[in-house]
Amino acid sequence: MADTLIELNLKTNMMQRAVSAAFARIGFEHIEKHVITMEEMAEQGVNLALKPLGIFSIDIANLEEKIAIEVDGPSHFISDIDEVHETSGHKKLIARKLEHHFRWADDRHRIDGRTALKHRLLTLLGWKVIHLPYWEWDALRGDELAQDDYCRGLLRRNAANQL
Protein backbone atom coordinates (compact mmCIF):
# COMPACT_ATOMS: atom_id res chain seq x y z
CA MET A 1 0.00 0.00 0.00
CA ALA A 2 1.48 3.33 -1.08
CA ASP A 3 1.89 6.06 1.51
CA THR A 4 0.24 9.00 -0.17
CA LEU A 5 -0.84 12.15 1.59
CA ILE A 6 -4.57 12.30 2.09
CA GLU A 7 -5.18 15.89 1.04
CA LEU A 8 -7.42 18.37 2.74
CA ASN A 9 -9.89 20.28 0.61
CA LEU A 10 -8.64 23.80 1.33
CA LYS A 11 -10.31 27.02 0.30
CA THR A 12 -9.22 30.58 0.91
CA ASN A 13 -12.00 33.10 1.35
CA MET A 14 -11.98 36.76 0.37
CA MET A 15 -11.23 37.97 3.92
CA GLN A 16 -8.25 35.61 4.23
CA ARG A 17 -6.86 36.87 0.90
CA ALA A 18 -7.27 40.50 2.05
CA VAL A 19 -5.53 39.76 5.37
CA SER A 20 -2.72 37.94 3.56
CA ALA A 21 -2.31 40.91 1.19
CA ALA A 22 -2.07 43.31 4.16
CA PHE A 23 0.63 41.18 5.82
CA ALA A 24 2.50 41.04 2.50
CA ARG A 25 2.32 44.86 2.20
CA ILE A 26 3.99 45.26 5.60
CA GLY A 27 6.76 42.79 4.70
CA PHE A 28 5.62 39.82 6.81
CA GLU A 29 6.99 36.71 5.07
CA HIS A 30 4.29 34.04 4.92
CA ILE A 31 2.48 31.41 2.95
CA GLU A 32 -1.24 30.70 2.87
CA LYS A 33 -2.81 27.44 3.97
CA HIS A 34 0.15 25.63 5.52
CA VAL A 35 -0.96 22.05 6.27
CA ILE A 36 -0.04 20.42 9.57
CA THR A 37 0.61 16.71 8.92
CA MET A 38 0.72 13.60 11.06
CA GLU A 39 4.50 13.57 10.62
CA GLU A 40 4.74 16.99 12.28
CA MET A 41 2.53 15.73 15.11
CA ALA A 42 4.66 12.56 15.45
CA GLU A 43 7.82 14.70 15.75
CA GLN A 44 6.27 16.09 18.93
CA GLY A 45 5.37 12.63 20.24
CA VAL A 46 1.72 12.67 19.14
CA ASN A 47 0.79 9.58 17.11
CA LEU A 48 -2.81 9.53 15.96
CA ALA A 49 -2.74 7.58 12.69
CA LEU A 50 -0.51 5.30 10.66
CA LYS A 51 -1.12 7.01 7.30
CA PRO A 52 0.34 10.30 6.08
CA LEU A 53 -2.54 12.60 6.82
CA GLY A 54 -3.04 16.34 6.71
CA ILE A 55 -4.95 17.26 9.87
CA PHE A 56 -5.64 20.96 9.49
CA SER A 57 -4.17 24.06 7.90
CA ILE A 58 -2.93 27.41 9.10
CA ASP A 59 -4.51 30.34 7.27
CA ILE A 60 -1.32 32.43 7.12
CA ALA A 61 1.96 30.89 8.25
CA ASN A 62 5.47 32.23 8.72
CA LEU A 63 7.36 28.93 8.61
CA GLU A 64 10.72 30.32 9.71
CA GLU A 65 9.42 31.92 12.93
CA LYS A 66 6.51 29.48 13.34
CA ILE A 67 3.92 32.26 13.54
CA ALA A 68 0.38 31.17 12.68
CA ILE A 69 -2.21 33.81 11.84
CA GLU A 70 -5.72 32.47 12.02
CA VAL A 71 -8.40 34.51 10.24
CA ASP A 72 -11.40 33.69 12.40
CA GLY A 73 -14.74 34.16 10.66
CA PRO A 74 -18.18 33.71 12.22
CA SER A 75 -17.96 29.90 12.17
CA HIS A 76 -15.08 30.02 14.68
CA PHE A 77 -17.28 31.46 17.41
CA ILE A 78 -20.30 30.68 19.45
CA SER A 79 -22.35 33.71 20.38
CA ASP A 80 -23.96 34.55 23.69
CA ILE A 81 -27.52 35.50 22.79
CA ASP A 82 -29.00 35.42 26.29
CA GLU A 83 -29.45 39.18 26.41
CA VAL A 84 -29.92 40.21 22.79
CA HIS A 85 -31.98 43.35 22.33
CA GLU A 86 -33.99 44.23 19.24
CA THR A 87 -31.76 47.27 18.68
CA SER A 88 -28.66 45.08 18.34
CA GLY A 89 -29.42 44.08 14.77
CA HIS A 90 -31.51 44.69 11.71
CA LYS A 91 -34.14 42.86 9.72
CA LYS A 92 -33.53 41.92 6.12
CA LEU A 93 -35.71 40.33 3.45
CA ILE A 94 -33.84 37.34 1.97
CA ALA A 95 -35.51 35.06 -0.58
CA ARG A 96 -38.90 36.43 0.46
CA LYS A 97 -38.26 35.57 4.13
CA LEU A 98 -37.74 38.15 6.85
CA GLU A 99 -34.55 37.33 8.73
CA HIS A 100 -32.99 39.07 11.71
CA HIS A 101 -29.27 39.77 11.47
CA PHE A 102 -27.42 40.62 14.67
CA ARG A 103 -24.46 42.95 14.98
CA TRP A 104 -22.35 41.23 17.56
CA ALA A 105 -19.78 42.92 19.74
CA ASP A 106 -16.63 41.06 20.74
CA ASP A 107 -17.97 40.59 24.27
CA ARG A 108 -20.72 38.35 22.85
CA HIS A 109 -18.31 35.92 21.16
CA ARG A 110 -16.58 32.89 22.58
CA ILE A 111 -14.20 30.80 20.51
CA ASP A 112 -15.68 27.41 19.63
CA GLY A 113 -14.21 24.05 20.66
CA ARG A 114 -12.78 23.21 17.23
CA THR A 115 -10.87 26.50 17.10
CA ALA A 116 -9.69 26.15 20.71
CA LEU A 117 -8.38 22.62 19.98
CA LYS A 118 -6.54 23.80 16.87
CA HIS A 119 -4.96 26.66 18.87
CA ARG A 120 -3.86 24.24 21.58
CA LEU A 121 -2.37 21.75 19.11
CA LEU A 122 -0.49 24.48 17.26
CA THR A 123 0.88 25.82 20.55
CA LEU A 124 2.02 22.31 21.53
CA LEU A 125 3.80 22.07 18.17
CA GLY A 126 5.73 25.27 18.98
CA TRP A 127 3.68 27.74 16.91
CA LYS A 128 2.87 31.26 18.09
CA VAL A 129 -0.82 31.66 17.24
CA ILE A 130 -2.38 35.04 16.45
CA HIS A 131 -6.15 35.23 16.05
CA LEU A 132 -7.70 37.85 13.81
CA PRO A 133 -11.46 38.03 14.53
CA TYR A 134 -13.67 38.99 11.60
CA TRP A 135 -15.45 41.88 13.34
CA GLU A 136 -12.15 43.69 13.95
CA TRP A 137 -11.17 43.27 10.28
CA ASP A 138 -14.63 44.33 9.08
CA ALA A 139 -14.38 47.50 11.19
CA LEU A 140 -11.43 48.61 9.02
CA ARG A 141 -13.86 48.93 6.07
CA GLY A 142 -11.30 48.08 3.37
CA ASP A 143 -8.94 50.95 4.27
CA GLU A 144 -5.53 49.50 3.29
CA LEU A 145 -3.54 51.86 5.55
CA ALA A 146 -5.72 50.91 8.53
CA GLN A 147 -5.38 47.22 7.62
CA ASP A 148 -1.59 47.51 7.44
CA ASP A 149 -1.47 49.30 10.83
CA TYR A 150 -3.76 46.68 12.34
CA CYS A 151 -1.52 43.83 11.08
CA ARG A 152 1.60 45.56 12.40
CA GLY A 153 -0.13 45.93 15.76
CA LEU A 154 -0.99 42.22 15.86
CA LEU A 155 2.64 41.32 15.22
CA ARG A 156 3.89 43.84 17.83
CA ARG A 157 1.47 42.51 20.48
CA ASN A 158 2.52 38.93 19.69
CA ALA A 159 6.21 39.85 20.02
CA ALA A 160 5.54 41.62 23.32
CA ASN A 161 3.59 38.61 24.65
CA GLN A 162 6.54 36.32 23.88
CA LEU A 163 8.90 38.24 26.19
C-alpha positions in Angstrom: 0.0 0.0 0.0 1.5 3.3 -1.1 1.9 6.1 1.5 0.2 9.0 -0.2 -0.8 12.1 1.6 -4.6 12.3 2.1 -5.2 15.9 1.0 -7.4 18.4 2.7 -9.9 20.3 0.6 -8.6 23.8 1.3 -10.3 27.0 0.3 -9.2 30.6 0.9 -12.0 33.1 1.4 -12.0 36.8 0.4 -11.2 38.0 3.9 -8.3 35.6 4.2 -6.9 36.9 0.9 -7.3 40.5 2.0 -5.5 39.8 5.4 -2.7 37.9 3.6 -2.3 40.9 1.2 -2.1 43.3 4.2 0.6 41.2 5.8 2.5 41.0 2.5 2.3 44.9 2.2 4.0 45.3 5.6 6.8 42.8 4.7 5.6 39.8 6.8 7.0 36.7 5.1 4.3 34.0 4.9 2.5 31.4 2.9 -1.2 30.7 2.9 -2.8 27.4 4.0 0.1 25.6 5.5 -1.0 22.0 6.3 0.0 20.4 9.6 0.6 16.7 8.9 0.7 13.6 11.1 4.5 13.6 10.6 4.7 17.0 12.3 2.5 15.7 15.1 4.7 12.6 15.4 7.8 14.7 15.7 6.3 16.1 18.9 5.4 12.6 20.2 1.7 12.7 19.1 0.8 9.6 17.1 -2.8 9.5 16.0 -2.7 7.6 12.7 -0.5 5.3 10.7 -1.1 7.0 7.3 0.3 10.3 6.1 -2.5 12.6 6.8 -3.0 16.3 6.7 -4.9 17.3 9.9 -5.6 21.0 9.5 -4.2 24.1 7.9 -2.9 27.4 9.1 -4.5 30.3 7.3 -1.3 32.4 7.1 2.0 30.9 8.3 5.5 32.2 8.7 7.4 28.9 8.6 10.7 30.3 9.7 9.4 31.9 12.9 6.5 29.5 13.3 3.9 32.3 13.5 0.4 31.2 12.7 -2.2 33.8 11.8 -5.7 32.5 12.0 -8.4 34.5 10.2 -11.4 33.7 12.4 -14.7 34.2 10.7 -18.2 33.7 12.2 -18.0 29.9 12.2 -15.1 30.0 14.7 -17.3 31.5 17.4 -20.3 30.7 19.4 -22.3 33.7 20.4 -24.0 34.6 23.7 -27.5 35.5 22.8 -29.0 35.4 26.3 -29.4 39.2 26.4 -29.9 40.2 22.8 -32.0 43.4 22.3 -34.0 44.2 19.2 -31.8 47.3 18.7 -28.7 45.1 18.3 -29.4 44.1 14.8 -31.5 44.7 11.7 -34.1 42.9 9.7 -33.5 41.9 6.1 -35.7 40.3 3.4 -33.8 37.3 2.0 -35.5 35.1 -0.6 -38.9 36.4 0.5 -38.3 35.6 4.1 -37.7 38.2 6.9 -34.5 37.3 8.7 -33.0 39.1 11.7 -29.3 39.8 11.5 -27.4 40.6 14.7 -24.5 42.9 15.0 -22.3 41.2 17.6 -19.8 42.9 19.7 -16.6 41.1 20.7 -18.0 40.6 24.3 -20.7 38.3 22.8 -18.3 35.9 21.2 -16.6 32.9 22.6 -14.2 30.8 20.5 -15.7 27.4 19.6 -14.2 24.0 20.7 -12.8 23.2 17.2 -10.9 26.5 17.1 -9.7 26.1 20.7 -8.4 22.6 20.0 -6.5 23.8 16.9 -5.0 26.7 18.9 -3.9 24.2 21.6 -2.4 21.7 19.1 -0.5 24.5 17.3 0.9 25.8 20.5 2.0 22.3 21.5 3.8 22.1 18.2 5.7 25.3 19.0 3.7 27.7 16.9 2.9 31.3 18.1 -0.8 31.7 17.2 -2.4 35.0 16.5 -6.2 35.2 16.1 -7.7 37.8 13.8 -11.5 38.0 14.5 -13.7 39.0 11.6 -15.5 41.9 13.3 -12.2 43.7 14.0 -11.2 43.3 10.3 -14.6 44.3 9.1 -14.4 47.5 11.2 -11.4 48.6 9.0 -13.9 48.9 6.1 -11.3 48.1 3.4 -8.9 50.9 4.3 -5.5 49.5 3.3 -3.5 51.9 5.5 -5.7 50.9 8.5 -5.4 47.2 7.6 -1.6 47.5 7.4 -1.5 49.3 10.8 -3.8 46.7 12.3 -1.5 43.8 11.1 1.6 45.6 12.4 -0.1 45.9 15.8 -1.0 42.2 15.9 2.6 41.3 15.2 3.9 43.8 17.8 1.5 42.5 20.5 2.5 38.9 19.7 6.2 39.8 20.0 5.5 41.6 23.3 3.6 38.6 24.6 6.5 36.3 23.9 8.9 38.2 26.2 
